[in-house]
Amino acid sequence: MRPTIALALVLALASAILVNAAYLREHDAAAALPRLSPRHPLAAAHALLGDRVWLAAFAIETVGFGLYVAALALAPLALVQSVGAGGIGLLAVGSARLARRRLSRRESSGTVVSVLGLLLLALSLSDGSAHDARGSAVLIVVWLVAAAVAAVAVLAAAARRLLAQGAACGVAGGLLFAVGDISTKAATQGGARIAFAATLIAGYALGTSLLQIGYQRGAALSVAGIATLLTNALPIAAGTVVLHEGIPGGALGVLRVLAFAAVVAGAILLARGEGNAGTTEGGT
């Protein structure tokens, strides 16, 4: 494994730890605030920024994001996101400790599968074959627009009460975070692609707002878990399909694909953890 790739994966893991710790703190802070509504974004932003607990959590998340950007500058998007996907296991353990409960069987299985995925990923990098690729700017734009449209469709379904509000905010927030993640990778490639900083800011700002609203309508693991799943699964796919990041041949290639599948499967198990079953969700 090349030293730069190793450093990038360490930075990605540190980022995942900070971001998921921040999610837990943000959930508790947002849940204690007066009802937030997507119909009044300025009032929601004022309430959040005026709360010291939430602001401290957001500062931790910002530091985690800085480490994530550094990791993306050194390694392919799919690899960085795979490490980040393992962070949902940290979210599961942390939420269980705060609630003073044991992890459910499904949550424990999801954590084990996620860690297994990270180990397979490390093995697949043993030949140093990971490399960056730029991909087509047009395909990147198409991917970003599709994710944004999907987020709008999910929120529209929630407005018609076809989806639970907390879950919908988690899904839409995750889609918008994925827009921010892919935009971040494109922006770090420099040149004209620095223009993707605009979609980076929009994706993260809107995604963060939706996540806070979702926190008032669902448990941290159910809302942030779904968001984290999409935030990592979509960029992993985009890294291969849109950015044309290579996968090694032979046995190492099989390990790489299994690693991607494992971290996503672990995230799915955790996002649907049995410990969330008792959560109630309301409307806007």
C-alpha positions as CSV (number, residue, x, y, z in Angstrom):
1,M,0.0,0.0,0.0
2,R,1.4,3.4,-1.0
3,P,2.1,5.8,2.0
4,T,-0.3,8.4,0.6
5,I,-3.1,5.9,0.4
6,A,-2.3,4.7,3.9
7,L,-2.4,8.2,5.2
8,A,-5.6,8.9,3.4
9,L,-7.3,5.9,5.0
10,V,-6.2,7.0,8.5
11,L,-7.5,10.5,7.8
12,A,-10.8,9.0,6.6
13,L,-11.2,6.8,9.7
14,A,-10.5,9.8,12.0
15,S,-13.0,11.8,10.0
16,A,-15.7,9.1,10.4
17,I,-15.1,9.0,14.2
18,L,-15.5,12.7,14.5
19,V,-18.5,13.0,12.2
20,N,-20.4,10.2,13.8
21,A,-19.7,11.5,17.3
22,A,-21.0,14.9,16.2
23,Y,-24.2,13.3,14.8
24,L,-25.0,11.9,18.2
25,R,-24.5,15.2,19.9
26,E,-26.4,17.1,17.2
27,H,-29.3,14.7,17.6
28,D,-29.7,15.3,21.3
29,A,-29.3,19.1,20.9
30,A,-31.8,19.3,18.0
31,A,-34.3,17.1,19.7
32,A,-34.4,19.5,22.7
33,L,-35.1,22.6,20.5
34,P,-38.5,23.9,19.5
35,R,-40.0,22.2,16.5
36,L,-37.9,22.9,13.3
37,S,-39.6,23.0,10.0
38,P,-38.3,22.9,6.4
39,R,-40.9,25.5,5.6
40,H,-39.0,28.0,7.7
41,P,-35.3,27.4,7.1
42,L,-34.0,30.8,8.4
43,A,-35.8,30.3,11.7
44,A,-34.5,26.7,11.9
45,A,-30.9,27.9,11.2
46,H,-31.2,30.7,13.8
47,A,-32.4,28.2,16.5
48,L,-29.6,25.8,15.7
49,L,-26.8,28.4,15.6
50,G,-28.1,29.9,18.9
51,D,-27.7,26.6,20.7
52,R,-24.2,26.1,22.2
53,V,-24.4,22.3,22.4
54,W,-25.4,22.0,18.8
55,L,-22.8,24.5,17.7
56,A,-20.1,22.6,19.5
57,A,-21.2,19.4,17.8
58,F,-21.2,21.1,14.4
59,A,-17.7,22.4,15.1
60,I,-16.6,18.8,15.6
61,E,-18.3,17.7,12.4
62,T,-16.5,20.6,10.6
63,V,-13.1,19.3,11.8
64,G,-14.1,15.8,10.6
65,F,-15.0,17.3,7.2
66,G,-11.6,18.9,7.0
67,L,-9.9,15.5,7.5
68,Y,-12.3,14.0,4.9
69,V,-11.2,16.7,2.3
70,A,-7.6,15.9,3.0
71,A,-8.2,12.2,2.5
72,L,-10.0,12.8,-0.8
73,A,-7.0,14.8,-2.0
74,L,-4.8,11.8,-1.5
75,A,-6.9,8.8,-2.5
76,P,-9.8,7.7,-4.8
77,L,-13.3,8.6,-3.7
78,A,-14.6,5.0,-3.4
79,L,-11.8,4.0,-1.0
80,V,-12.3,7.0,1.3
81,Q,-16.1,6.4,1.3
82,S,-15.6,2.7,2.2
83,V,-13.7,3.7,5.3
84,G,-16.4,6.3,6.1
85,A,-19.1,3.6,5.7
86,G,-17.5,1.7,8.5
87,G,-18.2,4.8,10.7
88,I,-21.9,3.8,11.0
89,G,-20.7,1.0,13.3
90,L,-19.3,3.7,15.6
91,L,-22.6,5.5,15.4
92,A,-24.5,2.3,16.4
93,V,-22.2,1.7,19.4
94,G,-22.3,5.3,20.5
95,S,-26.1,5.6,20.3
96,A,-26.5,2.4,22.3
97,R,-24.1,3.6,25.0
98,L,-25.9,6.9,25.3
99,A,-29.3,5.1,25.5
100,R,-27.8,2.7,28.0
101,R,-28.9,-0.3,26.0
102,R,-27.2,-3.3,24.4
103,L,-26.9,-3.5,20.6
104,S,-29.5,-5.6,19.0
105,R,-28.5,-8.7,17.1
106,R,-29.0,-6.9,13.8
107,E,-26.9,-3.9,14.9
108,S,-24.1,-6.2,16.2
109,S,-24.2,-8.1,12.9
110,G,-24.0,-4.8,11.0
111,T,-21.0,-3.7,13.0
112,V,-19.1,-7.0,12.4
113,V,-19.9,-6.9,8.7
114,S,-18.7,-3.3,8.4
115,V,-15.4,-4.1,10.2
116,L,-15.0,-7.1,7.9
117,G,-15.5,-4.9,4.9
118,L,-12.7,-2.6,6.1
119,L,-10.3,-5.5,6.6
120,L,-11.1,-6.8,3.1
121,L,-10.5,-3.3,1.8
122,A,-7.1,-3.2,3.4
123,L,-6.2,-6.5,1.9
124,S,-7.3,-5.4,-1.5
125,L,-4.8,-2.5,-1.3
126,S,-1.8,-4.7,-0.7
127,D,-0.4,-4.3,-4.2
128,G,-0.7,-0.5,-4.2
129,S,-3.0,-0.6,-7.2
130,A,-5.4,2.2,-6.1
131,H,-5.3,5.2,-8.3
132,D,-7.2,8.4,-8.8
133,A,-9.2,9.2,-12.0
134,R,-10.9,12.4,-13.1
135,G,-13.9,11.0,-15.1
136,S,-16.2,13.1,-17.2
137,A,-17.4,16.5,-15.8
138,V,-20.7,16.0,-17.7
139,L,-21.3,12.6,-16.1
140,I,-20.5,14.2,-12.7
141,V,-23.1,16.9,-13.3
142,V,-25.7,14.4,-14.4
143,W,-25.1,12.3,-11.3
144,L,-25.4,15.3,-9.0
145,V,-28.6,16.5,-10.7
146,A,-30.1,12.9,-10.4
147,A,-29.3,12.8,-6.7
148,A,-30.8,16.2,-6.1
149,V,-34.0,15.3,-8.0
150,A,-34.3,12.1,-6.0
151,A,-34.0,14.1,-2.7
152,V,-36.8,16.4,-3.8
153,A,-39.0,13.4,-4.8
154,V,-38.5,11.9,-1.3
155,L,-39.5,15.1,0.4
156,A,-42.5,15.4,-1.8
157,A,-43.5,11.9,-0.9
158,A,-43.1,12.7,2.8
159,A,-45.3,15.9,2.4
160,R,-48.0,13.6,1.1
161,R,-47.5,11.3,4.1
162,L,-46.3,8.5,1.9
163,L,-43.1,8.3,3.9
164,A,-42.4,8.9,7.6
165,Q,-40.9,12.3,8.2
166,G,-37.8,11.2,10.0
167,A,-36.9,8.5,7.5
168,A,-37.6,10.9,4.6
169,C,-35.3,13.6,6.1
170,G,-32.6,10.9,6.5
171,V,-32.9,9.7,2.9
172,A,-33.0,13.2,1.4
173,G,-30.2,14.4,3.7
174,G,-28.1,11.4,2.7
175,L,-28.7,12.1,-1.0
176,L,-27.7,15.7,-0.6
177,F,-24.6,14.8,1.5
178,A,-23.6,12.5,-1.4
179,V,-23.9,15.5,-3.7
180,G,-21.5,17.3,-1.4
181,D,-19.1,14.3,-1.2
182,I,-18.9,13.8,-5.0
183,S,-18.6,17.6,-5.5
184,T,-15.8,17.7,-2.9
185,K,-13.8,15.0,-4.8
186,A,-14.3,16.9,-8.1
187,A,-13.3,20.2,-6.5
188,T,-10.1,18.8,-5.1
189,Q,-9.0,17.9,-8.6
190,G,-8.4,21.6,-9.3
191,G,-8.6,23.6,-12.4
192,A,-12.1,24.5,-13.7
193,R,-13.5,21.8,-11.4
194,I,-13.1,24.1,-8.5
195,A,-16.5,25.3,-9.6
196,F,-18.0,22.2,-8.0
197,A,-17.4,24.0,-4.7
198,A,-20.8,25.6,-5.3
199,T,-22.7,22.3,-5.3
200,L,-20.4,21.2,-2.4
201,I,-21.7,24.0,-0.3
202,A,-25.3,23.6,-1.4
203,G,-25.3,19.8,-0.8
204,Y,-23.9,20.0,2.7
205,A,-25.9,23.0,3.8
206,L,-29.2,21.5,2.7
207,G,-28.3,18.0,3.9
208,T,-27.3,19.3,7.3
209,S,-30.6,21.2,7.7
210,L,-32.7,18.2,6.8
211,L,-30.7,16.0,9.2
212,Q,-31.5,18.3,12.1
213,I,-35.2,18.3,11.2
214,G,-35.1,14.5,11.0
215,Y,-33.5,14.3,14.4
216,Q,-36.6,15.8,15.9
217,R,-38.7,13.1,14.3
218,G,-36.6,9.9,14.7
219,A,-33.8,8.3,16.6
220,A,-30.2,9.2,15.8
221,L,-29.3,5.7,14.4
222,S,-32.4,5.5,12.2
223,V,-32.1,9.0,10.7
224,A,-28.3,9.4,10.6
225,G,-27.9,5.7,9.8
226,I,-30.0,6.0,6.7
227,A,-28.2,9.2,5.7
228,T,-24.8,7.7,6.3
229,L,-25.7,4.6,4.2
230,L,-26.6,6.8,1.2
231,T,-23.7,9.2,1.8
232,N,-21.3,6.4,1.4
233,A,-23.0,4.0,-0.9
234,L,-23.7,6.5,-3.7
235,P,-20.1,8.0,-3.8
236,I,-18.6,4.4,-3.8
237,A,-20.7,3.7,-6.9
238,A,-19.9,7.1,-8.4
239,G,-16.2,6.5,-7.9
240,T,-16.4,3.4,-10.1
241,V,-19.0,4.5,-12.6
242,V,-18.6,8.2,-13.0
243,L,-15.0,8.9,-12.0
244,H,-13.7,5.6,-13.5
245,E,-11.6,4.7,-10.5
246,G,-10.0,1.4,-11.3
247,I,-10.5,-2.0,-9.6
248,P,-7.6,-4.4,-9.6
249,G,-7.8,-7.7,-11.5
250,G,-7.8,-11.2,-10.1
251,A,-8.2,-12.0,-6.4
252,L,-7.5,-8.5,-5.2
253,G,-10.3,-7.2,-7.4
254,V,-12.7,-9.7,-5.9
255,L,-11.6,-8.6,-2.4
256,R,-12.2,-4.9,-3.4
257,V,-15.7,-5.6,-4.6
258,L,-16.5,-7.8,-1.5
259,A,-15.2,-5.0,0.7
260,F,-17.5,-2.4,-1.0
261,A,-20.4,-4.8,-0.7
262,A,-19.7,-5.6,3.0
263,V,-19.5,-2.0,4.2
264,V,-22.7,-1.1,2.4
265,A,-24.4,-4.3,3.7
266,G,-23.3,-3.4,7.2
267,A,-24.7,0.1,6.9
268,I,-28.0,-1.3,5.7
269,L,-28.2,-3.6,8.7
270,L,-27.4,-0.8,11.1
271,A,-29.7,1.7,9.5
272,R,-32.5,-0.8,10.1
273,G,-31.4,-1.7,13.5
274,E,-34.0,-3.2,15.9
275,G,-33.1,-0.6,18.5
276,N,-35.0,2.0,16.5
277,A,-38.3,0.2,16.4
278,G,-39.7,2.2,19.3
279,T,-39.2,5.6,17.7
280,T,-42.2,7.6,16.9
281,E,-42.3,10.2,14.1
282,G,-44.5,13.1,13.4
283,G,-45.3,15.5,10.7
284,T,-43.7,18.9,9.8
